[in-house]
Amino acid sequence: MKQDVFLPSEYRPAEDEPFMNDRQIEYFRRKLLNWKAELLEDSRDTIEGLQDGTRNIPDMADRASEETDRALELRTRDRQRKLVAKIDAALRRIDENEYGYCEVTGEPISLKRLDARPIATMSLEAQERHERREKVHRDD
C-alpha cells in the first residue's frame, strides 16, 4: 500500500501533470469512495423508509400511489446497487494500476471524462464506437 498522499481540498487533476500520478489517483479514489458512501447512505434511508412505510392505508387510490412510489424507489435503489458495483470495480482498477486507461484501446481516458464519470472504462471515442455498434445490432 502506498503512503498517504497530501491532497489540498481545491486540487483538480490537470492535463499538464503526469497522467495518473499519485495525486490524481488519490483524487479519484476519494471521489469514488465519497460517491459510494452517499449511495449507501441513501440506501439505508430507503430501507428505513420502506420499513416505516408498511402501514395500512384504507383508501385504494392512496394505497396505489404509495405502492407506485415504493416500486419506483426500489428500482432507483437497484440502479444504485449496480452503480456501487461499478464504483467497486473502479476502485479495484485503482489498486491494480489500471485506472484511467481505456479497456478497449489502452489509451488514457481524458481527465474531464473521468471527473464527470469516474467509473468510465472507455475513452469517449471507444464509448461512441461501442454505442454505434450496439445501435446497429438493436436495429436488426
matplotlib code that plots the C-alpha trace (Angstrom):
import matplotlib.pyplot as plt

x = [0.0, 1.3, 1.9, -0.7, -0.8, -1.3, -4.2, -5.4, -9.2, -9.1, -7.0, -8.3, -6.4, -4.7, -3.6, -0.1, 0.9, 1.8, -1.2, -2.4, 0.2, -0.2, -2.3, -4.7, -5.0, -5.8, -8.3, -10.2, -10.1, -11.6, -14.2, -15.3, -15.3, -17.4, -19.8, -20.2, -20.7, -23.5, -25.2, -25.0, -26.4, -29.3, -29.9, -30.0, -32.6, -34.7, -34.7, -35.7, -38.4, -39.8, -39.8, -41.7, -44.0, -45.6, -48.8, -52.4, -53.8, -57.6, -58.1, -57.4, -56.1, -53.7, -52.5, -51.9, -50.0, -47.9, -47.2, -46.1, -43.8, -42.3, -41.7, -40.0, -37.9, -36.8, -36.0, -33.8, -32.1, -31.4, -29.8, -27.7, -26.7, -25.4, -23.6, -21.9, -20.6, -19.2, -17.6, -16.0, -14.7, -13.1, -11.5, -10.1, -8.7, -7.0, -5.5, -4.3, -2.8, -5.2, -7.5, -7.9, -7.0, -9.4, -10.2, -10.5, -7.6, -5.3, -5.1, -5.6, -9.2, -9.5, -9.4, -12.5, -14.4, -13.1, -14.0, -17.5, -17.8, -15.2, -16.4, -15.7, -13.8, -13.6, -12.3, -15.0, -14.1, -14.2, -17.5, -19.1, -17.9, -19.4, -22.7, -22.9, -22.3, -24.9, -27.4, -26.8, -27.4, -30.5, -31.9, -31.5]
y = [0.0, 3.5, 6.1, 8.8, 11.5, 15.1, 16.4, 20.0, 20.3, 22.6, 20.2, 19.2, 16.9, 18.9, 17.9, 19.4, 16.9, 13.3, 11.1, 9.1, 10.4, 9.8, 13.0, 12.1, 8.6, 9.8, 12.4, 9.8, 7.3, 9.8, 10.9, 7.2, 6.5, 9.6, 8.7, 5.2, 6.4, 8.8, 5.9, 3.6, 6.3, 6.8, 3.0, 2.9, 5.8, 3.9, 0.7, 2.6, 4.4, 1.2, -0.5, 2.5, 2.6, -0.7, 0.8, 0.1, 2.7, 2.2, 4.5, 2.5, 5.5, 6.4, 2.8, 2.5, 5.8, 4.5, 1.2, 3.1, 5.3, 2.2, 0.4, 3.5, 3.8, 0.1, 0.5, 3.5, 1.6, -1.3, 1.1, 2.5, -1.0, -1.6, 1.7, 0.7, -2.4, -0.2, 2.0, -1.1, -2.2, 1.3, 1.1, -2.3, -0.8, 1.9, -0.8, -2.7, 0.4, 0.1, 3.1, 5.8, 3.7, 2.6, -1.1, -1.2, 0.9, 1.0, 4.8, 7.3, 8.3, 12.2, 13.7, 15.7, 12.4, 10.8, 13.8, 13.7, 9.9, 8.4, 4.8, 5.2, 2.3, 3.5, 6.7, 8.8, 7.7, 4.0, 4.5, 6.2, 3.4, 0.8, 2.7, 2.9, -0.8, -1.5, 0.7, -1.2, -4.5, -3.3, -2.2, -5.6]
z = [0.0, -0.9, 1.7, 2.2, -0.5, 0.5, -1.5, -1.0, -1.0, -4.0, -6.1, -9.5, -11.9, -14.7, -18.2, -17.6, -14.9, -15.4, -16.1, -13.1, -10.8, -7.1, -6.6, -9.5, -8.2, -4.7, -6.1, -8.0, -5.1, -2.8, -5.3, -5.8, -2.0, -1.3, -4.1, -2.7, 0.8, -0.4, -2.3, 0.7, 3.0, 0.6, 0.6, 4.4, 4.4, 1.8, 3.8, 6.9, 5.0, 3.5, 6.9, 8.4, 5.4, 5.9, 7.2, 6.4, 4.0, 3.6, 0.6, -2.6, -4.6, -1.8, -1.4, -5.2, -5.2, -2.2, -4.0, -7.1, -5.1, -3.4, -6.7, -8.1, -5.0, -5.3, -9.0, -8.1, -5.4, -7.8, -10.2, -7.3, -6.3, -9.8, -9.6, -6.3, -8.1, -10.8, -8.2, -6.5, -9.9, -10.5, -7.0, -7.9, -11.1, -9.0, -6.8, -9.9, -11.5, -14.4, -13.6, -16.2, -19.2, -21.9, -21.7, -25.5, -26.7, -23.6, -24.2, -21.3, -20.7, -20.6, -17.2, -18.0, -18.8, -15.6, -13.5, -14.9, -14.9, -12.6, -13.3, -17.1, -18.5, -22.1, -23.8, -25.3, -28.8, -27.8, -26.0, -29.0, -31.3, -28.8, -28.7, -32.5, -32.8, -30.2, -32.0, -35.3, -33.6, -31.9, -35.2, -36.7]

ax = plt.figure().add_subplot(projection="3d")
ax.plot(x, y, z, "-o")
ax.set_aspect("equal")
plt.show()
